[in-house]
């Protein structure tokens, strides 16, 4: 807090998330005290007209080799789960998750419709897999950590600079033995 009574820094340490203590520090420059203008909370153009992001123009199906760091308690299923290609999952591993003796790394061979949707945030919580922010049956896709040179956080880009994260909505999973596209399914492992 500066001499004028206005905060200039905010530090927050959370409990353990993904087996790592999270520390967030914000430093404020040129703060203004008072009521915000009327338009400050109006939806942005991105939120009002581009959310959720439309699916990419697909080019058939794509064979993917994907990885997941997870606990032994989690089900061996990709339904409502996030995974990454080799480079992308290393970004998660090194930046957020880390590894200890209680965790596993699994490799998945997946076939997916390449009309990528918006990446979903998925967790194993309360004994089940849950996702937020997906776009229906579309397999979600983004660059690792949402970074890199690709537009729209890498949804439709190659993501060669960061790797790729993928989310699999349970409603898009193909029935056993069915080809991708059967009755609108978008992925199979």
Secondary structure per residue as TSV (DSSP state, phi and psi in degrees):
chain	resnum	aa	ss	phi	psi
A	1	X	-	360.0	129.5
A	2	X	-	-81.6	175.5
A	3	X	T	-59.7	-28.5
A	4	X	T	-81.2	2.2
A	5	X	S	84.9	4.1
A	6	X	-	-97.3	129.8
A	7	X	-	-62.3	142.1
A	8	X	-	-117.0	-12.4
A	9	X	E	-148.3	144.2
A	10	X	E	-131.3	122.5
A	11	X	E	-117.8	134.7
A	12	X	E	-138.3	129.3
A	13	X	E	-117.3	123.4
A	14	X	E	-99.1	174.0
A	15	X	E	-69.3	-167.2
A	16	X	E	-78.5	124.3
A	17	X	E	-126.6	128.6
A	18	X	T	53.0	35.9
A	19	X	T	66.9	22.4
A	20	X	E	-137.3	141.0
A	21	X	E	-74.9	132.3
A	22	X	E	-99.7	126.7
A	23	X	E	-121.7	125.1
A	24	X	E	-123.2	131.7
A	25	X	E	-127.3	126.8
A	26	X	E	-115.1	133.8
A	27	X	E	-117.4	126.6
A	28	X	-	-100.9	134.2
A	29	X	-	-120.7	145.0
A	30	X	S	53.2	49.9
A	31	X	-	-69.5	149.5
A	32	X	-	-119.8	133.4
A	33	X	-	-100.1	135.7
A	34	X	S	135.5	179.9
A	35	X	-	-71.0	140.1
A	36	X	-	-72.5	161.1
A	37	X	-	-66.3	161.8
A	38	X	G	-58.2	-39.1
A	39	X	G	-84.4	-3.4
A	40	X	G	-63.2	-28.5
A	41	X	G	-102.8	9.8
A	42	X	S	-67.2	144.8
A	43	X	-	-59.4	138.9
A	44	X	-	-71.4	165.6
A	45	X	H	-59.6	-39.7
A	46	X	H	-63.4	-42.5
A	47	X	H	-73.5	-37.7
A	48	X	H	-79.8	-27.6
A	49	X	H	-126.0	-8.0
A	50	X	S	-128.3	24.5
A	51	X	S	-126.3	128.1
A	52	X	S	-71.9	159.2
A	53	X	-	-62.5	140.0
A	54	X	-	-67.2	157.3
A	55	X	-	-64.9	152.4
A	56	X	-	-68.3	160.1
A	57	X	-	-71.7	117.0
A	58	X	-	-80.7	161.7
A	59	X	-	-133.6	54.5
A	60	X	S	80.9	-152.9
A	61	X	E	-99.1	159.4
A	62	X	E	-132.4	134.8
A	63	X	E	-85.0	130.8
A	64	X	E	-126.6	141.9
A	65	X	E	-111.4	113.5
A	66	X	E	-127.7	160.3
A	67	X	E	-132.0	153.9
A	68	X	E	-143.9	129.9
A	69	X	E	-95.1	127.6
A	70	X	E	-157.5	169.9
A	71	X	E	-83.5	162.7
A	72	X	T	-67.0	-22.6
A	73	X	T	-75.2	-22.4
A	74	X	S	-74.9	146.1
A	75	X	-	-66.7	148.9
A	76	X	S	-83.6	75.1
A	77	X	-	-149.1	148.3
A	78	X	-	-97.5	-5.9
A	79	X	T	-62.0	124.1
A	80	X	T	57.6	45.9
A	81	X	E	-131.4	157.7
A	82	X	E	-106.0	142.7
A	83	X	E	-141.4	176.9
A	84	X	E	-145.3	159.1
A	85	X	-	-70.4	178.6
A	86	X	H	-56.3	-47.9
A	87	X	H	-68.8	-42.4
A	88	X	H	-65.2	-42.2
A	89	X	H	-71.2	-27.6
A	90	X	H	-66.0	-33.3
A	91	X	H	-62.3	-42.2
A	92	X	H	-65.4	-48.1
A	93	X	I	-57.6	-48.4
A	94	X	I	-78.7	-35.8
A	95	X	I	-84.9	-38.4
A	96	X	I	-120.2	-52.2
A	97	X	I	-84.5	-49.4
A	98	X	-	68.1	-174.7
A	99	X	-	-144.0	144.0
A	100	X	-	-144.3	178.6
A	101	X	T	-65.2	-13.9
A	102	X	T	-88.4	-5.0
A	103	X	E	-106.7	158.2
A	104	X	E	-123.9	156.9
A	105	X	E	-119.4	124.0
A	106	X	E	-115.3	146.7
A	107	X	E	-108.6	136.7
A	108	X	E	-124.9	134.2
A	109	X	E	-99.1	119.2
A	110	X	E	-130.3	145.4
A	111	X	E	-114.3	129.7
A	112	X	E	-139.1	150.1
A	113	X	E	-67.3	130.6
A	114	X	S	-85.7	10.9
A	115	X	S	-83.7	73.8
A	116	X	-	-62.2	136.1
A	117	X	E	-97.3	-171.7
A	118	X	E	-70.6	136.4
A	119	X	-	-63.5	138.8
A	120	X	-	-106.7	150.5
A	121	X	E	-90.5	113.4
A	122	X	E	-119.6	143.2
A	123	X	E	-140.0	155.2
A	124	X	E	-94.7	110.8
A	125	X	E	-142.9	133.7
A	126	X	T	61.8	30.4
A	127	X	T	81.7	9.6
A	128	X	E	-146.4	160.5
A	129	X	E	-83.7	130.2
A	130	X	E	-132.7	144.7
A	131	X	E	-131.3	148.4
A	132	X	E	-129.3	140.1
A	133	X	S	86.6	13.5
A	134	X	-	-80.4	171.6
A	135	X	-	-115.9	68.1
A	136	X	T	67.4	-132.3
A	137	X	T	-79.1	-14.5
A	138	X	S	-62.5	135.8
A	139	X	-	-68.4	127.6
A	140	X	E	-82.7	150.8
A	141	X	E	-151.5	139.3
A	142	X	E	-155.0	165.2
A	143	X	E	-70.7	151.3
A	144	X	G	-55.8	131.4
A	145	X	G	61.3	13.1
A	146	X	G	68.4	18.5
A	147	X	-	-103.5	179.8
A	148	X	S	107.3	-179.2
A	149	X	S	-80.7	-18.8
A	150	X	S	-70.8	148.1
A	151	X	G	-72.4	162.0
A	152	X	G	50.4	43.1
A	153	X	G	55.8	32.9
A	154	X	G	79.7	14.1
A	155	X	S	-55.8	-43.6
A	156	X	S	-115.0	9.4
A	157	X	S	-96.4	167.8
A	158	X	-	-72.6	-29.4
A	159	X	-	59.3	31.7
A	160	X	T	-63.5	-24.2
A	161	X	T	-83.1	-21.1
A	162	X	T	-127.5	-20.0
A	163	X	-	88.7	175.4
A	164	X	E	-128.3	142.9
A	165	X	E	-109.6	141.9
A	166	X	E	-127.3	141.7
A	167	X	E	-122.3	138.6
A	168	X	E	-114.4	105.4
A	169	X	-	-70.4	137.2
A	170	X	G	-60.1	-32.8
A	171	X	G	-72.1	-11.0
A	172	X	G	-96.2	-5.7
A	173	X	B	-68.2	133.0
A	174	X	-	-74.8	144.4
A	175	X	-	-61.6	154.7
A	176	X	T	-51.2	128.4
A	177	X	T	82.4	-8.1
A	178	X	-	-86.1	144.7
A	179	X	-	-76.2	151.1
A	180	X	T	-58.5	132.1
A	181	X	T	106.4	-20.7
A	182	X	G	-62.5	122.0
A	183	X	G	50.6	33.0
A	184	X	G	81.5	7.6
A	185	X	-	-68.6	151.6
A	186	X	-	-119.9	-6.2
A	187	X	E	-160.1	155.3
A	188	X	E	-150.8	143.8
A	189	X	-	-109.8	360.0
